Amino acid sequence: MLEALLVGVCMFLVFGLVALAAASLAAALALATLARDCEEREGR
């Protein structure tokens, strides 16, 4: 019982960290794309 609970908590933490990393990566990519678009617009 306790082992199953620990495994569940560990899996939840790992999944949360992976989701957080994916979200931060997507946000950084979106910001980089947005900044590049702004630079291209100002350059014209």
N, C-alpha and C positions, 0 to 999 in steps of 0.2 A: 504493500500500500504506500509506504513512505517513499520507496524507490520510484514507483510510478509517478508520484507527485513531484519528486526532484527532477525526473526526466522531463516531465511536462513543463516545469518551470524553466529548465535549461533550454528546451526547444523554443519556448515562448521568447526567452531573452535573445537567443540566436536569431530567430525570425525577426524580432523587433530591430536588432542591430542591422540586419541585412536590409530591411525595409527602410530604415533611417539612412543608411548609406546610399541606397538607390534613390531616395527622395532628394538627398543633398546633391547627388551627382546630376540628377535631372534639373534641379534648380540652377546649378552652376552652368550647365550646358545652355539652359534657356537664357540666363543672364549674359553669357558670352555671345550667343546669337543676337540677342537684343542690342548689346553694345556694338557689335559689328555692323548691324543694320543702321544704327544711329550714325556711326562713323561714315558709312557709305553715303547716307543722305546728306550729311554735312559736307562731305567732299565734293558733291555735285554742285 
